[in-house]
Amino acid sequence: MENKKTYPCETCPMRAKHDKNPKSLAGKFWRWHINFCPGWKAYFTSRSEEEKAALREKYNFHKY
């Protein structure tokens, strides 16, 4: 059984606000924030290639 670490990014309230309304101030702030957030980097790089591709598409994210 795989012991996958959990990250706060999975249940982040700011991420939820972005998902609900990406054009809101909170949504835009969260999207800007993930460009340099070490927690997001750890979360993102721990995902499978399929999950990374989905996150890249959903959030227009092209780092790492």
C-alpha positions in Angstrom: 0.0 0.0 0.0 1.3 3.4 -1.0 1.8 5.9 1.9 1.2 9.2 0.1 1.8 12.4 2.0 -1.0 14.8 2.3 -0.6 18.5 1.6 -2.6 21.5 2.8 -3.0 22.5 -0.9 -5.5 19.7 -1.3 -8.0 21.5 1.0 -6.7 25.1 0.7 -9.6 27.6 1.2 -7.9 30.0 -1.2 -7.7 27.3 -3.9 -11.4 26.5 -3.4 -12.1 30.2 -3.9 -10.1 30.1 -7.1 -12.0 27.0 -8.3 -15.3 28.7 -7.5 -14.5 32.0 -9.2 -11.0 32.3 -10.8 -11.7 36.0 -11.6 -12.2 37.0 -8.0 -9.5 38.9 -6.1 -8.9 35.8 -3.9 -8.8 33.5 -6.9 -6.3 35.7 -8.7 -4.2 36.1 -5.6 -4.1 32.3 -5.2 -3.1 31.8 -8.8 -0.3 34.3 -8.5 0.8 32.8 -5.2 1.4 29.3 -6.6 4.2 30.6 -8.8 6.5 30.8 -5.8 4.9 28.8 -3.0 7.2 26.1 -1.7 4.2 24.1 -0.4 2.6 24.1 -3.9 5.9 23.1 -5.4 6.1 20.1 -3.1 2.5 19.2 -3.7 2.7 19.6 -7.4 6.0 17.6 -7.8 4.6 14.8 -5.7 1.7 14.2 -8.1 1.7 11.6 -10.9 2.4 12.7 -14.4 -1.3 12.4 -15.2 -2.3 14.5 -12.2 0.4 17.1 -13.1 -1.0 17.4 -16.6 -4.5 17.9 -15.3 -3.3 20.6 -12.8 -1.3 22.3 -15.6 -4.4 22.4 -17.8 -6.8 23.5 -15.0 -4.6 26.3 -13.6 -2.6 27.2 -16.7 0.5 26.4 -14.7 3.7 25.6 -16.5 6.5 25.6 -13.9 8.3 22.5 -12.6 
